[in-house]
């Protein structure tokens, strides 16, 4: 396994520590970073249809064309 040394600002390191405290399934920073990189480089597993539907939904939200769940 390769080793990477990464410099992050102190504030980001504080945020990482807080995230790890709130998400104890990550045992350490290395596991968190590996998972983050994995999510960045893996291809989306959603179908083209689902991705298209998501784009439509996001556009509707952006345009304010939404209905409250209480109104449904």
N, C-alpha and C positions, 0 to 999 in steps of 0.2 A: 504494500500500500504506500502511495506517495504521501509526502508531507508538504503542506502549503502553509506559509506564514503570511498572515494577512494583517495589515494595520487598519484599525478603525478608530474614528474619533472617540474620545472618552464618553461623550453623551450616548453614542451608539452602543458602546460596551455596556453602559448602564441600562439601556433599553433591552439589550440581549439578556442581561442578568435578570431583569424583571420578567421578561418573557419566559425564561427558564423556570423561574419560581412559579409562574402561573400555569406552566405546561410541564409538569414533572415527568411526562413520558419521554422527554428528551433528557438523557442523563448528563449531557455535557454540551459545550459549545460545538464540538466537532460533529456530534450527531445532528444538531440543529443545522449547521452549515451544509453538511452532506445532503440533508433532506431538502433544504432550500435550493441547492444547486440541481438536485434531481428533478424538482418541480420546474425549474427554469428550462432544462434541456430536453425533458421528455415531451413528446408530441402530445397534443390534446387527444383525449380518447373519446370525445364527443363526436357524434355523427355530423355530417355537413348540414343535415336538416335541423338538428338541435342548435348548431352554431348560428344558422340563419334565423331561427326563431328567437334566439337570444339577442341577436342584433336588432330585430324588430321590437322586442320588448324594451331594450335599452333606449331605442329611439322614442318609443311611446312615453317612457318615463321622462326622458329629456324634454319632450314636448309638453309634458304635463297632462298627457292623455291617459290618466289612471283613475281607478276607482278604489275607494277605501274598502278594506276587507269588511268593515262593519256594514257597508252598503250593499254587499253582495248577497 
